[in-house]
Amino acid sequence: MKKRILPGCILFVLLTTSWGVCIKAQNYTSYFTGNTTDTVTSPLGGICMMGGATEDDEAMKWFLNRANGGDILVLRASGSNGYNDYLYSSLGIQVNSVETIVMKNAAASNEPYVHRRIMQAEAIWFAGGDQWDYVSYWRNTAIDSLINYQIHDRHIVIGGTSAGMAILGGYYFTAKHGTVTSAEALSNPYNTKVTIDSAAFIRNDFLSDVITDTHYDNPNRKGRHVAFLARILTDYNVTAKGIACEEYTAVCIDETGLAHVYGQYPSRNDIAYFIQTNCELDSITPENCSPGTPLDWNRGNLALKVYTLKGTANGDNTFSLADWKTGNGGTWENWFVSNGTLNLQAGTVPDCATSSVNPTERSQIPVLYPNPAVDLVTFEMKESNSCNYYLEILNTAGIIVKTYVEKFKSPFSIDISNLEPGFYFLRLTTGKLKTYQYKLLIAGR
């Protein structure tokens, strides 16, 4: 086990690990418990997501074990040191240290100490709170870049609860304008509070086309989650998937994509949900997903396939994110929306050759953001070199109103300020002769 000394941020070394240190700076507060000599281990990777309320102890033990005796870092934008003793000593899993850093504002993202601690962590946990704080403070900063480096290059384990779970998908509800209820989202999927974003943030291969949701039972959020998926399909032309947890329920995903569900069943019905469009259908798009009208996504009562799993103490009920088809211990349901009302019926396993895309292939899809947009729209490509791109913008009548034929280097932005507000369709053809289609809403100025 390699060790390195934490440089000059903690002014005294604790010889007994039951003590703690609190460091206060203008932009952040650090609460430290454990050994101040950093230990470098080989983490096992993985993702642990919880639906809110009290943490599930067995899932948190899974999370700590994946750190392989290393250093645990808790990141949050509010609260204090409630995790420190719980993670360091209460669960009986040996780790080197637990540190909570409360980032008080966006300026904390520029703090060298915070950067250093991220790079020295074998596990990072995102606490609950307000996910818009996390998005607005950390996105497009050194914070998300360093976290992503740790995930992909060091294979650290990450996780989060409530707002901390909400930010872990490739698509995410930002809560920029506050929360939104299922009734609001289903009655108008373009309600201003339905803020779905796809700009690169926390990147996980098995969650690259997933949007998560939490507190699924209190309050009931199934309807709004379906509205999120309808918006992603309508606006981005992406068949995204959903993963959701009820309170007290956890989904822990290992390096193979196998998701274990933890909870207190049979004493409680703690359930996790895995939602996907129905690959059996010839057409999967909503019948109506437009501003100011209720969502219709019926498709013969078969629009969505959902696998539900009850969480147990040992997490033996599982679902594979490698194929989004193979499950153990759960049941399939069909979900559909008629005139803004969500309906659930008993279902069967999707009868398709495959119901997922290889994670590497998924990660190559160009991302368009923001959507809705006002004056500029940006494409982020995965190709590292400059390539030729051909872009067409069409109005709802199918008439091409703007074209671009240039050599771009990702990311690149397109000026749309001379286009009238409303819906447009975008066709992007890359130098590899692959074509991607998007639906863009230009908002009023």
One Martini backbone bead per residue (centre of mass of N, CA, C, O) as a GRO file, in nm:
protein
  445
    1MET     BB    1   0.091   0.039   0.027
    2LYS     BB    2   0.066   0.358  -0.049
    3LYS     BB    3   0.210   0.674   0.067
    4ARG     BB    4   0.103   1.015   0.141
    5ILE     BB    5   0.143   1.340   0.223
    6LEU     BB    6  -0.046   1.588   0.328
    7PRO     BB    7  -0.040   1.901   0.213
    8GLY     BB    8  -0.050   2.194   0.417
    9CYS     BB    9  -0.380   2.179   0.542
   10ILE     BB   10  -0.303   2.021   0.794
   11LEU     BB   11  -0.149   2.117   1.108
   12PHE     BB   12  -0.220   1.825   1.234
   13VAL     BB   13  -0.156   1.508   1.364
   14LEU     BB   14  -0.335   1.216   1.420
   15LEU     BB   15  -0.291   0.942   1.642
   16THR     BB   16  -0.604   0.924   1.664
   17THR     BB   17  -0.896   0.830   1.478
   18SER     BB   18  -1.132   0.966   1.669
   19TRP     BB   19  -1.062   1.222   1.557
   20GLY     BB   20  -1.105   1.566   1.440
   21VAL     BB   21  -1.114   1.797   1.160
   22CYS     BB   22  -1.155   2.157   1.107
   23ILE     BB   23  -1.179   2.340   0.799
   24LYS     BB   24  -1.180   2.690   0.732
   25ALA     BB   25  -1.304   2.863   0.455
   26GLN     BB   26  -1.449   3.082   0.252
   27ASN     BB   27  -1.563   2.838   0.037
   28TYR     BB   28  -1.504   2.615   0.266
   29THR     BB   29  -1.558   2.302   0.451
   30SER     BB   30  -1.362   2.079   0.655
   31TYR     BB   31  -1.411   1.732   0.753
   32PHE     BB   32  -1.195   1.522   0.953
   33THR     BB   33  -1.138   1.156   0.953
   34GLY     BB   34  -0.838   1.009   1.055
   35ASN     BB   35  -0.583   0.956   0.839
   36THR     BB   36  -0.349   1.202   0.717
   37THR     BB   37  -0.227   0.972   0.557
   38ASP     BB   38  -0.223   0.896   0.247
   39THR     BB   39  -0.386   0.629   0.070
   40VAL     BB   40  -0.298   0.398  -0.192
   41THR     BB   41  -0.530   0.229  -0.380
   42SER     BB   42  -0.740  -0.026  -0.546
   43PRO     BB   43  -1.013   0.032  -0.672
   44LEU     BB   44  -1.332  -0.127  -0.792
   45GLY     BB   45  -1.560   0.040  -0.840
   46GLY     BB   46  -1.863   0.200  -0.909
   47ILE     BB   47  -2.223   0.241  -0.818
   48CYS     BB   48  -2.415   0.436  -0.571
   49MET     BB   49  -2.777   0.457  -0.525
   50MET     BB   50  -3.010   0.681  -0.355
   51GLY     BB   51  -3.353   0.785  -0.270
   52GLY     BB   52  -3.334   0.862   0.024
   53ALA     BB   53  -3.311   0.927   0.327
   54THR     BB   54  -3.197   0.669   0.474
   55GLU     BB   55  -2.936   0.485   0.471
   56ASP     BB   56  -2.813   0.188   0.354
   57ASP     BB   57  -2.593  -0.007   0.510
   58GLU     BB   58  -2.525  -0.230   0.297
   59ALA     BB   59  -2.466  -0.035   0.065
   60MET     BB   60  -2.238   0.120   0.215
   61LYS     BB   61  -2.055  -0.123   0.240
   62TRP     BB   62  -2.017  -0.165  -0.058
   63PHE     BB   63  -1.888   0.109  -0.108
   64LEU     BB   64  -1.646   0.080   0.088
   65ASN     BB   65  -1.524  -0.181  -0.029
   66ARG     BB   66  -1.455  -0.046  -0.312
   67ALA     BB   67  -1.213   0.130  -0.178
   68ASN     BB   68  -0.997  -0.057  -0.042
   69GLY     BB   69  -0.903   0.125   0.221
   70GLY     BB   70  -0.939   0.414   0.160
   71ASP     BB   71  -1.049   0.732   0.067
   72ILE     BB   72  -1.321   0.936   0.177
   73LEU     BB   73  -1.542   1.154  -0.014
   74VAL     BB   74  -1.753   1.428   0.073
   75LEU     BB   75  -1.989   1.605  -0.124
   76ARG     BB   76  -2.118   1.942  -0.064
   77ALA     BB   77  -2.352   2.246  -0.020
   78SER     BB   78  -2.454   2.134   0.258
   79GLY     BB   79  -2.408   2.109   0.576
   80SER     BB   80  -2.194   1.858   0.728
   81ASN     BB   81  -2.057   1.574   0.933
   82GLY     BB   82  -2.263   1.317   0.929
   83TYR     BB   83  -2.069   1.093   0.777
   84ASN     BB   84  -1.803   1.036   0.921
   85ASP     BB   85  -1.865   0.825   1.147
   86TYR     BB   86  -2.038   0.635   0.980
   87LEU     BB   87  -1.807   0.559   0.769
   88TYR     BB   88  -1.559   0.506   0.966
   89SER     BB   89  -1.717   0.319   1.223
   90SER     BB   90  -2.024   0.207   1.212
   91LEU     BB   91  -1.985  -0.031   0.970
   92GLY     BB   92  -1.696  -0.196   0.989
   93ILE     BB   93  -1.518  -0.052   0.767
   94GLN     BB   94  -1.205  -0.020   0.651
   95VAL     BB   95  -1.058   0.305   0.649
   96ASN     BB   96  -0.851   0.576   0.635
   97SER     BB   97  -1.076   0.803   0.553
   98VAL     BB   98  -1.296   1.091   0.626
   99GLU     BB   99  -1.425   1.353   0.408
  100THR     BB  100  -1.587   1.670   0.436
  101ILE     BB  101  -1.699   1.895   0.174
  102VAL     BB  102  -1.824   2.223   0.194
  103MET     BB  103  -1.958   2.398  -0.074
  104LYS     BB  104  -2.064   2.736  -0.070
  105ASN     BB  105  -1.963   2.787  -0.373
  106ALA     BB  106  -1.830   2.832  -0.685
  107ALA     BB  107  -1.538   2.911  -0.591
  108ALA     BB  108  -1.457   2.628  -0.475
  109SER     BB  109  -1.374   2.506  -0.762
  110ASN     BB  110  -1.075   2.670  -0.732
  111GLU     BB  111  -0.960   2.495  -0.506
  112PRO     BB  112  -0.674   2.321  -0.452
  113TYR     BB  113  -0.761   2.144  -0.213
  114VAL     BB  114  -1.004   2.012  -0.350
  115HIS     BB  115  -0.851   1.887  -0.583
  116ARG     BB  116  -0.660   1.709  -0.415
  117ARG     BB  117  -0.881   1.539  -0.272
  118ILE     BB  118  -0.999   1.410  -0.520
  119MET     BB  119  -0.722   1.273  -0.614
  120GLN     BB  120  -0.712   1.105  -0.317
  121ALA     BB  121  -0.958   0.937  -0.385
  122GLU     BB  122  -1.152   0.618  -0.374
  123ALA     BB  123  -1.416   0.783  -0.281
  124ILE     BB  124  -1.737   0.933  -0.384
  125TRP     BB  125  -1.985   1.136  -0.215
  126PHE     BB  126  -2.317   1.256  -0.273
  127ALA     BB  127  -2.514   1.452  -0.128
  128GLY     BB  128  -2.773   1.599  -0.039
  129GLY     BB  129  -3.009   1.857  -0.176
  130ASP     BB  130  -2.921   2.075  -0.444
  131GLN     BB  131  -2.857   2.011  -0.772
  132TRP     BB  132  -2.805   2.303  -0.875
  133ASP     BB  133  -2.555   2.349  -0.713
  134TYR     BB  134  -2.385   2.133  -0.850
  135VAL     BB  135  -2.413   2.229  -1.140
  136SER     BB  136  -2.334   2.539  -1.100
  137TYR     BB  137  -2.054   2.482  -0.951
  138TRP     BB  138  -1.914   2.220  -1.133
  139ARG     BB  139  -1.969   2.269  -1.413
  140ASN     BB  140  -1.705   2.332  -1.611
  141THR     BB  141  -1.479   2.234  -1.416
  142ALA     BB  142  -1.242   2.084  -1.225
  143ILE     BB  143  -1.431   1.897  -1.076
  144ASP     BB  144  -1.553   1.719  -1.306
  145SER     BB  145  -1.281   1.645  -1.433
  146LEU     BB  146  -1.160   1.496  -1.185
  147ILE     BB  147  -1.381   1.293  -1.140
  148ASN     BB  148  -1.364   1.163  -1.423
  149TYR     BB  149  -1.078   1.071  -1.398
  150GLN     BB  150  -1.123   0.883  -1.153
  151ILE     BB  151  -1.328   0.696  -1.287
  152HIS     BB  152  -1.155   0.615  -1.559
  153ASP     BB  153  -0.846   0.583  -1.437
  154ARG     BB  154  -0.900   0.469  -1.120
  155HIS     BB  155  -1.180   0.343  -1.041
  156ILE     BB  156  -1.367   0.474  -0.865
  157VAL     BB  157  -1.610   0.511  -0.631
  158ILE     BB  158  -1.951   0.611  -0.658
  159GLY     BB  159  -2.209   0.835  -0.506
  160GLY     BB  160  -2.567   0.889  -0.407
  161THR     BB  161  -2.824   1.104  -0.265
  162SER     BB  162  -3.069   1.222  -0.419
  163ALA     BB  163  -2.913   1.474  -0.553
  164GLY     BB  164  -2.662   1.282  -0.586
  165MET     BB  165  -2.820   1.096  -0.790
  166ALA     BB  166  -2.933   1.306  -1.004
  167ILE     BB  167  -2.621   1.360  -1.135
  168LEU     BB  168  -2.529   1.059  -1.266
  169GLY     BB  169  -2.639   1.108  -1.538
  170GLY     BB  170  -2.630   1.198  -1.871
  171TYR     BB  171  -2.905   1.277  -1.770
  172TYR     BB  172  -3.069   1.571  -1.606
  173PHE     BB  173  -3.228   1.710  -1.335
  174THR     BB  174  -3.164   2.040  -1.220
  175ALA     BB  175  -3.367   2.239  -1.064
  176LYS     BB  176  -3.347   2.546  -1.146
  177HIS     BB  177  -3.682   2.599  -1.087
  178GLY     BB  178  -3.724   2.363  -0.928
  179THR     BB  179  -3.948   2.155  -0.866
  180VAL     BB  180  -4.154   1.876  -0.999
  181THR     BB  181  -4.443   1.735  -1.068
  182SER     BB  182  -4.624   1.497  -1.217
  183ALA     BB  183  -4.868   1.672  -1.294
  184GLU     BB  184  -4.708   1.898  -1.434
  185ALA     BB  185  -4.548   1.725  -1.644
  186LEU     BB  186  -4.797   1.577  -1.780
  187SER     BB  187  -4.965   1.842  -1.857
  188ASN     BB  188  -4.657   1.979  -1.920
  189PRO     BB  189  -4.349   1.896  -2.049
  190TYR     BB  190  -4.285   2.233  -2.087
  191ASN     BB  191  -4.244   2.315  -1.826
  192THR     BB  192  -4.022   2.530  -1.674
  193LYS     BB  193  -3.946   2.296  -1.453
  194VAL     BB  194  -3.848   2.116  -1.698
  195THR     BB  195  -3.503   2.054  -1.648
  196ILE     BB  196  -3.320   1.923  -1.907
  197ASP     BB  197  -2.992   1.782  -1.932
  198SER     BB  198  -2.671   1.710  -2.147
  199ALA     BB  199  -2.438   1.824  -2.035
  200ALA     BB  200  -2.142   1.760  -1.943
  201PHE     BB  201  -2.048   1.579  -1.644
  202ILE     BB  202  -2.111   1.299  -1.504
  203ARG     BB  203  -1.925   1.003  -1.606
  204ASN     BB  204  -2.095   0.698  -1.706
  205ASP     BB  205  -2.125   0.436  -1.900
  206PHE     BB  206  -2.401   0.302  -1.776
  207LEU     BB  207  -2.528   0.629  -1.771
  208SER     BB  208  -2.525   0.788  -2.052
  209ASP     BB  209  -2.865   0.716  -2.109
  210VAL     BB  210  -2.946   0.826  -1.816
  211ILE     BB  211  -3.219   0.899  -1.590
  212THR     BB  212  -3.276   0.999  -1.271
  213ASP     BB  213  -3.463   0.914  -0.963
  214THR     BB  214  -3.633   1.008  -0.656
  215HIS     BB  215  -3.855   0.964  -0.419
  216TYR     BB  216  -4.082   0.765  -0.552
  217ASP     BB  217  -4.293   0.753  -0.285
  218ASN     BB  218  -4.194   1.059  -0.156
  219PRO     BB  219  -4.309   1.148  -0.384
  220ASN     BB  220  -4.465   1.072  -0.665
  221ARG     BB  221  -4.240   1.028  -0.973
  222LYS     BB  222  -4.317   0.870  -1.227
  223GLY     BB  223  -4.442   1.082  -1.422
  224ARG     BB  224  -4.199   1.275  -1.449
  225HIS     BB  225  -4.000   1.065  -1.557
  226VAL     BB  226  -4.152   1.013  -1.819
  227ALA     BB  227  -4.136   1.307  -1.917
  228PHE     BB  228  -3.833   1.313  -1.941
  229LEU     BB  229  -3.812   1.090  -2.158
  230ALA     BB  230  -3.988   1.235  -2.368
  231ARG     BB  231  -3.804   1.481  -2.401
  232ILE     BB  232  -3.547   1.336  -2.495
  233LEU     BB  233  -3.675   1.207  -2.747
  234THR     BB  234  -3.782   1.475  -2.875
  235ASP     BB  235  -3.518   1.668  -2.852
  236TYR     BB  236  -3.266   1.434  -2.905
  237ASN     BB  237  -3.321   1.147  -3.020
  238VAL     BB  238  -3.320   0.972  -2.741
  239THR     BB  239  -3.323   0.647  -2.587
  240ALA     BB  240  -3.374   0.669  -2.290
  241LYS     BB  241  -3.326   0.593  -1.946
  242GLY     BB  242  -3.439   0.464  -1.622
  243ILE     BB  243  -3.351   0.532  -1.272
  244ALA     BB  244  -3.507   0.430  -0.960
  245CYS     BB  245  -3.579   0.530  -0.611
  246GLU     BB  246  -3.681   0.465  -0.326
  247GLU     BB  247  -3.695   0.509  -0.022
  248TYR     BB  248  -3.441   0.312   0.124
  249THR     BB  249  -3.309   0.270  -0.163
  250ALA     BB  250  -3.063   0.072  -0.354
  251VAL     BB  251  -2.817   0.107  -0.627
  252CYS     BB  252  -2.560  -0.129  -0.720
  253ILE     BB  253  -2.285  -0.097  -0.953
  254ASP     BB  254  -2.078  -0.274  -1.123
  255GLU     BB  255  -1.825  -0.328  -1.365
  256THR     BB  256  -2.051  -0.507  -1.543
  257GLY     BB  257  -2.359  -0.383  -1.480
  258LEU     BB  258  -2.455  -0.497  -1.210
  259ALA     BB  259  -2.755  -0.460  -1.029
  260HIS     BB  260  -2.806  -0.401  -0.688
  261VAL     BB  261  -3.074  -0.434  -0.448
  262TYR     BB  262  -3.140  -0.236  -0.162
  263GLY     BB  263  -3.320  -0.325   0.149
  264GLN     BB  264  -3.627  -0.421   0.362
  265TYR     BB  265  -3.709  -0.672   0.235
  266PRO     BB  266  -4.023  -0.762   0.371
  267SER     BB  267  -4.080  -0.515   0.573
  268ARG     BB  268  -4.035  -0.354   0.299
  269ASN     BB  269  -4.121  -0.179  -0.010
  270ASP     BB  270  -3.830  -0.162  -0.165
  271ILE     BB  271  -3.792   0.011  -0.481
  272ALA     BB  272  -3.674  -0.044  -0.810
  273TYR     BB  273  -3.628   0.122  -1.139
  274PHE     BB  274  -3.635   0.009  -1.493
  275ILE     BB  275  -3.643   0.220  -1.779
  276GLN     BB  276  -3.790   0.168  -2.116
  277THR     BB  277  -3.826   0.148  -2.422
  278ASN     BB  278  -4.006  -0.033  -2.661
  279CYS     BB  279  -3.843  -0.255  -2.879
  280GLU     BB  280  -4.108  -0.382  -3.024
  281LEU     BB  281  -4.159  -0.121  -3.162
  282ASP     BB  282  -4.181   0.073  -3.446
  283SER     BB  283  -4.290   0.310  -3.255
  284ILE     BB  284  -4.169   0.527  -2.972
  285THR     BB  285  -4.302   0.785  -2.989
  286PRO     BB  286  -4.485   1.025  -2.895
  287GLU     BB  287  -4.794   1.140  -2.982
  288ASN     BB  288  -4.762   1.380  -2.746
  289CYS     BB  289  -4.496   1.640  -2.721
  290SER     BB  290  -4.601   1.952  -2.608
  291PRO     BB  291  -4.672   2.260  -2.545
  292GLY     BB  292  -4.953   2.292  -2.323
  293THR     BB  293  -4.989   1.971  -2.324
  294PRO     BB  294  -5.065   1.667  -2.274
  295LEU     BB  295  -4.932   1.368  -2.242
  296ASP     BB  296  -4.875   1.122  -2.511
  297TRP     BB  297  -4.779   0.766  -2.431
  298ASN     BB  298  -4.891   0.466  -2.552
  299ARG     BB  299  -4.871   0.239  -2.774
  300GLY     BB  300  -5.086   0.024  -2.687
  301ASN     BB  301  -4.990   0.008  -2.378
  302LEU     BB  302  -4.640  -0.011  -2.466
  303ALA     BB  303  -4.420   0.217  -2.437
  304LEU     BB  304  -4.308   0.087  -2.159
  305LYS     BB  305  -4.042  -0.080  -1.992
  306VAL     BB  306  -4.051  -0.230  -1.655
  307TYR     BB  307  -3.825  -0.300  -1.390
  308THR     BB  308  -3.893  -0.449  -1.073
  309LEU     BB  309  -3.723  -0.414  -0.747
  310LYS     BB  310  -3.656  -0.554  -0.444
  311GLY     BB  311  -3.498  -0.472  -0.156
  312THR     BB  312  -3.228  -0.626   0.009
  313ALA     BB  313  -2.985  -0.692   0.240
  314ASN     BB  314  -2.800  -0.859   0.004
  315GLY     BB  315  -2.864  -0.784  -0.302
  316ASP     BB  316  -2.998  -1.040  -0.487
  317ASN     BB  317  -3.140  -0.840  -0.663
  318THR     BB  318  -3.120  -0.811  -1.026
  319PHE     BB  319  -2.972  -0.601  -1.299
  320SER     BB  320  -2.876  -0.557  -1.637
  321LEU     BB  321  -2.686  -0.297  -1.805
  322ALA     BB  322  -2.575  -0.458  -2.055
  323ASP     BB  323  -2.900  -0.535  -2.166
  324TRP     BB  324  -3.176  -0.460  -2.034
  325LYS     BB  325  -3.306  -0.779  -1.945
  326THR     BB  326  -3.152  -0.914  -1.709
  327GLY     BB  327  -3.321  -1.072  -1.434
  328ASN     BB  328  -3.360  -1.098  -1.059
  329GLY     BB  329  -3.666  -1.092  -0.869
  330GLY     BB  330  -3.863  -0.958  -1.072
  331THR     BB  331  -4.085  -0.733  -1.259
  332TRP     BB  332  -4.291  -0.665  -1.530
  333GLU     BB  333  -4.392  -0.355  -1.695
  334ASN     BB  334  -4.642  -0.139  -1.830
  335TRP     BB  335  -4.609   0.192  -1.954
  336PHE     BB  336  -4.849   0.473  -1.986
  337VAL     BB  337  -4.985   0.768  -2.160
  338SER     BB  338  -5.310   0.937  -2.110
  339ASN     BB  339  -5.377   1.248  -2.105
  340GLY     BB  340  -5.168   1.278  -1.844
  341THR     BB  341  -5.192   0.965  -1.763
  342LEU     BB  342  -5.065   0.720  -1.568
  343ASN     BB  343  -5.002   0.373  -1.654
  344LEU     BB  344  -5.020   0.037  -1.503
  345GLN     BB  345  -4.897  -0.289  -1.611
  346ALA     BB  346  -4.857  -0.590  -1.679
  347GLY     BB  347  -4.563  -0.766  -1.800
  348THR     BB  348  -4.289  -0.832  -2.024
  349VAL     BB  349  -4.022  -0.924  -2.165
  350PRO     BB  350  -3.836  -0.814  -2.401
  351ASP     BB  351  -3.858  -0.909  -2.759
  352CYS     BB  352  -3.524  -0.883  -2.817
  353ALA     BB  353  -3.207  -0.898  -2.906
  354THR     BB  354  -3.179  -0.593  -2.799
  355SER     BB  355  -3.193  -0.310  -2.538
  356SER     BB  356  -2.897  -0.202  -2.617
  357VAL     BB  357  -2.600  -0.014  -2.603
  358ASN     BB  358  -2.295   0.013  -2.622
  359PRO     BB  359  -2.120   0.222  -2.424
  360THR     BB  360  -1.917   0.317  -2.641
  361GLU     BB  361  -2.131   0.394  -2.853
  362ARG     BB  362  -2.290   0.596  -2.681
  363SER     BB  363  -2.039   0.798  -2.637
  364GLN     BB  364  -2.049   0.896  -2.959
  365ILE     BB  365  -2.282   1.075  -2.923
  366PRO     BB  366  -2.381   1.370  -2.994
  367VAL     BB  367  -2.416   1.668  -2.808
  368LEU     BB  368  -2.693   1.880  -2.728
  369TYR     BB  369  -2.665   2.232  -2.623
  370PRO     BB  370  -2.915   2.374  -2.532
  371ASN     BB  371  -3.262   2.246  -2.437
  372PRO     BB  372  -3.350   2.504  -2.474
  373ALA     BB  373  -3.284   2.790  -2.682
  374VAL     BB  374  -3.169   3.112  -2.808
  375ASP     BB  375  -2.869   3.186  -2.968
  376LEU     BB  376  -2.722   2.910  -2.886
  377VAL     BB  377  -2.573   2.602  -3.007
  378THR     BB  378  -2.423   2.292  -2.890
  379PHE     BB  379  -2.164   2.067  -2.990
  380GLU     BB  380  -2.050   1.744  -2.867
  381MET     BB  381  -1.780   1.561  -2.939
  382LYS     BB  382  -1.566   1.263  -2.936
  383GLU     BB  383  -1.378   1.364  -3.124
  384SER     BB  384  -1.046   1.489  -3.112
  385ASN     BB  385  -1.062   1.582  -3.398
  386SER     BB  386  -1.095   1.736  -3.674
  387CYS     BB  387  -1.409   1.772  -3.859
  388ASN     BB  388  -1.655   1.716  -4.076
  389TYR     BB  389  -1.969   1.907  -4.091
  390TYR     BB  390  -2.325   1.857  -4.149
  391LEU     BB  391  -2.583   2.107  -4.116
  392GLU     BB  392  -2.940   2.094  -4.062
  393ILE     BB  393  -3.221   2.324  -4.058
  394LEU     BB  394  -3.561   2.261  -3.976
  395ASN     BB  395  -3.876   2.298  -4.001
  396THR     BB  396  -4.198   2.170  -3.949
  397ALA     BB  397  -4.224   2.153  -4.283
  398GLY     BB  398  -3.920   2.059  -4.390
  399ILE     BB  399  -3.756   2.322  -4.419
  400ILE     BB  400  -3.464   2.458  -4.502
  401VAL     BB  401  -3.302   2.734  -4.308
  402LYS     BB  402  -3.012   2.592  -4.245
  403THR     BB  403  -2.653   2.571  -4.314
  404TYR     BB  404  -2.353   2.365  -4.252
  405VAL     BB  405  -2.004   2.364  -4.390
  406GLU     BB  406  -1.749   2.239  -4.182
  407LYS     BB  407  -1.462   2.261  -3.977
  408PHE     BB  408  -1.457   2.104  -3.664
  409LYS     BB  409  -1.409   2.145  -3.310
  410SER     BB  410  -1.462   2.015  -3.021
  411PRO     BB  411  -1.666   2.229  -2.941
  412PHE     BB  412  -1.960   2.373  -3.113
  413SER     BB  413  -2.124   2.674  -3.228
  414ILE     BB  414  -2.454   2.800  -3.311
  415ASP     BB  415  -2.623   3.051  -3.471
  416ILE     BB  416  -2.988   3.131  -3.381
  417SER     BB  417  -3.086   3.440  -3.364
  418ASN     BB  418  -3.250   3.445  -3.663
  419LEU     BB  419  -3.458   3.260  -3.532
  420GLU     BB  420  -3.755   3.169  -3.463
  421PRO     BB  421  -3.953   3.076  -3.241
  422GLY     BB  422  -3.942   2.718  -3.192
  423PHE     BB  423  -3.951   2.438  -3.380
  424TYR     BB  424  -3.674   2.213  -3.471
  425PHE     BB  425  -3.472   2.036  -3.707
  426LEU     BB  426  -3.174   1.833  -3.679
  427ARG     BB  427  -2.898   1.753  -3.910
  428LEU     BB  428  -2.613   1.545  -3.843
  429THR     BB  429  -2.308   1.507  -4.030
  430THR     BB  430  -2.030   1.328  -4.031
  431GLY     BB  431  -1.718   1.223  -4.139
  432LYS     BB  432  -1.848   0.914  -4.091
  433LEU     BB  433  -2.147   0.917  -4.209
  434LYS     BB  434  -2.317   1.007  -3.965
  435THR     BB  435  -2.659   1.043  -3.855
  436TYR     BB  436  -2.822   1.301  -3.661
  437GLN     BB  437  -3.120   1.366  -3.467
  438TYR     BB  438  -3.307   1.667  -3.374
  439LYS     BB  439  -3.495   1.854  -3.128
  440LEU     BB  440  -3.558   2.209  -3.127
  441LEU     BB  441  -3.602   2.472  -2.889
  442ILE     BB  442  -3.682   2.805  -2.940
  443ALA     BB  443  -3.684   3.060  -2.741
  444GLY     BB  444  -3.788   3.333  -2.617
  445ARG     BB  445  -3.649   3.679  -2.594
   0.00000   0.00000   0.00000
